[in-house]
Amino acid sequence: MNLEELEAWARPGVLRAVIEIPAGTVEKRQYDIASNTFPIDLRRGKPRRIAFLPYPANYGFIPGTRMDKAQGGDGDAVDVFVLCGAVPSGTVMEVEPIGIIELLDAGERDDKLVALPLDPALRTVEAADIHELPEAARDILVTWLLNYDPEDGAKLVGVKGKADAVATVGRWQRSQPGPEAA
């Protein structure tokens, strides 16, 4: 089963997120469709490890999306940070989008959706919108994204709320548009 082909929306207001990298780890992993596994990413033939602080949240992608290079995207699925304790690679979670951190990486859009798990038992923070998160939490995410990989040279475009996060998923959705946030 190709996890990238799952539908983005589980139901109105609820997205699916595929976790590639658990919070608190330093190995950059990427989903491999052929083997349906999450091997450590390679750069110039060497395992890619983050030489900065570990991932501050679970990191993965929204299935059923693709940031089309022809439209300025990076060619990958929409990335997502899920704010909760570490969950294993390969976990498919139902999440509530609360915002988006818009980035340019090598001239391409490489936006990062920010979401909370739908399961209240997994939540470590409560917010209906990214602007309701403590400012320090937003700052940590942005600072981490701008510094974890100096070779990428990411630049911040903006930090936007839930409506923009939902619109971003809609823009890059590969199949017929699904339900939007309720």
C-alpha positions as CSV (number, residue, x, y, z in Angstrom):
1,M,0.0,0.0,0.0
2,N,1.4,3.4,-1.1
3,L,0.9,5.7,1.8
4,E,1.2,8.8,-0.5
5,E,-2.0,7.7,-2.2
6,L,-4.2,7.9,0.9
7,E,-6.7,10.7,0.7
8,A,-5.6,13.9,2.5
9,W,-8.9,14.4,4.2
10,A,-10.3,11.7,6.6
11,R,-13.5,13.8,7.0
12,P,-14.4,17.5,7.2
13,G,-11.8,19.4,9.2
14,V,-9.6,16.3,9.8
15,L,-6.5,15.5,7.8
16,R,-4.3,12.4,7.6
17,A,-0.6,12.8,8.4
18,V,2.0,10.2,7.8
19,I,4.8,10.5,10.3
20,E,8.3,9.9,8.8
21,I,10.4,11.3,11.7
22,P,9.5,11.0,15.3
23,A,9.9,14.1,17.5
24,G,13.3,14.2,19.3
25,T,15.3,12.3,16.7
26,V,18.1,13.5,14.5
27,E,17.9,11.1,11.6
28,K,16.3,12.5,8.5
29,R,14.0,9.8,7.2
30,Q,11.9,9.8,4.0
31,Y,9.1,7.5,2.9
32,D,10.2,5.0,0.2
33,I,7.2,4.0,-1.9
34,A,8.8,0.9,-3.3
35,S,9.6,-0.8,0.0
36,N,6.8,1.0,2.1
37,T,9.5,1.8,4.7
38,F,11.1,4.9,6.2
39,P,14.9,4.6,5.6
40,I,17.4,7.3,6.6
41,D,17.7,9.8,3.8
42,L,21.1,10.0,2.0
43,R,22.9,13.1,0.9
44,R,25.9,12.6,-1.3
45,G,25.8,8.9,-0.4
46,K,26.0,9.4,3.4
47,P,23.2,9.0,6.0
48,R,21.6,12.4,6.7
49,R,21.7,13.4,10.3
50,I,20.7,16.7,11.7
51,A,23.7,18.5,13.1
52,F,21.5,20.9,15.1
53,L,18.8,20.4,17.7
54,P,16.6,17.3,17.2
55,Y,13.2,17.5,15.5
56,P,11.0,19.6,17.8
57,A,7.8,17.8,16.6
58,N,6.8,14.7,14.7
59,Y,7.5,15.4,11.0
60,G,5.9,13.9,8.0
61,F,3.6,14.6,5.1
62,I,-0.1,15.0,4.1
63,P,-0.9,12.1,1.7
64,G,-2.8,12.8,-1.5
65,T,-0.9,16.1,-1.9
66,R,2.0,17.2,-4.2
67,M,3.6,20.7,-4.3
68,D,3.9,20.8,-8.1
69,K,7.3,22.1,-9.3
70,A,5.7,23.7,-12.4
71,Q,3.7,25.9,-9.9
72,G,6.7,26.7,-7.7
73,G,6.5,23.9,-5.3
74,D,9.3,21.5,-4.2
75,G,7.7,18.4,-5.9
76,D,7.0,16.6,-2.7
77,A,3.8,16.1,-0.6
78,V,2.9,19.0,1.8
79,D,5.1,18.6,4.9
80,V,3.6,18.6,8.4
81,F,4.7,19.1,11.9
82,V,2.4,17.3,14.4
83,L,2.7,18.8,17.9
84,C,2.7,15.9,20.4
85,G,5.0,13.4,22.0
86,A,7.1,11.2,19.7
87,V,5.2,8.6,17.6
88,P,6.9,5.9,15.5
89,S,7.8,6.3,11.8
90,G,4.9,5.0,9.7
91,T,2.2,6.2,12.0
92,V,-0.8,7.5,10.1
93,M,-2.6,10.0,12.3
94,E,-5.8,12.0,12.1
95,V,-4.9,15.6,12.7
96,E,-6.4,19.1,12.9
97,P,-4.5,21.7,10.9
98,I,-3.9,24.9,12.9
99,G,-1.5,26.8,10.7
100,I,1.3,26.9,8.2
101,I,4.9,28.1,8.1
102,E,5.6,29.2,4.6
103,L,9.2,28.8,3.4
104,L,11.3,29.2,0.3
105,D,14.0,26.6,-0.1
106,A,16.3,27.0,-3.1
107,G,13.6,29.2,-4.7
108,E,10.9,26.6,-4.3
109,R,8.0,26.6,-1.8
110,D,8.6,24.2,1.0
111,D,5.7,25.0,3.3
112,K,5.2,23.2,6.6
113,L,1.7,22.6,7.9
114,V,1.3,22.7,11.7
115,A,-1.2,20.3,13.2
116,L,-2.5,18.8,16.4
117,P,-3.5,15.1,16.8
118,L,-7.2,14.6,16.8
119,D,-6.8,12.3,19.8
120,P,-7.0,14.5,22.9
121,A,-4.9,12.0,24.8
122,L,-1.9,12.7,22.5
123,R,-2.1,16.5,22.6
124,T,0.5,18.4,24.5
125,V,-0.9,21.9,23.6
126,E,-4.3,23.2,22.8
127,A,-4.9,25.8,20.0
128,A,-7.5,26.3,17.3
129,D,-5.1,28.4,15.3
130,I,-1.3,28.7,15.2
131,H,-1.6,32.2,16.5
132,E,-3.1,30.8,19.7
133,L,0.1,28.7,20.4
134,P,2.5,30.3,22.9
135,E,4.7,32.7,20.9
136,A,7.8,30.7,22.1
137,A,6.4,27.5,20.5
138,R,6.0,29.2,17.1
139,D,9.4,30.8,17.5
140,I,11.0,27.4,18.2
141,L,9.4,25.8,15.1
142,V,10.4,28.8,12.8
143,T,13.9,29.0,14.3
144,W,14.5,25.3,13.9
145,L,13.3,25.3,10.3
146,L,15.6,28.2,9.4
147,N,18.7,26.6,11.0
148,Y,18.6,22.8,11.0
149,D,20.1,22.5,7.5
150,P,22.3,25.5,6.6
151,E,23.0,23.9,3.2
152,D,19.3,24.3,2.3
153,G,19.2,28.0,3.2
154,A,15.5,28.2,3.9
155,K,13.9,31.6,4.0
156,L,10.7,32.5,5.9
157,V,7.8,33.8,3.8
158,G,5.3,33.9,6.7
159,V,3.4,32.2,9.5
160,K,-0.3,31.9,8.7
161,G,-3.4,30.5,10.4
162,K,-5.7,27.6,10.0
163,A,-7.6,29.0,7.0
164,D,-4.4,29.4,5.0
165,A,-3.3,25.9,6.0
166,V,-6.5,24.4,4.7
167,A,-6.2,26.4,1.5
168,T,-2.7,25.1,1.0
169,V,-3.8,21.5,1.3
170,G,-6.6,22.3,-1.2
171,R,-4.2,23.9,-3.6
172,W,-1.8,21.0,-3.7
173,Q,-4.3,18.2,-3.4
174,R,-3.8,15.6,-6.2
175,S,-7.3,14.1,-6.4
176,Q,-10.7,15.7,-6.4
177,P,-10.9,18.4,-3.7
178,G,-12.0,16.8,-0.4
179,P,-13.9,18.2,2.5
180,E,-12.6,21.5,3.9
181,A,-12.3,22.4,7.5
182,A,-15.6,22.6,9.2
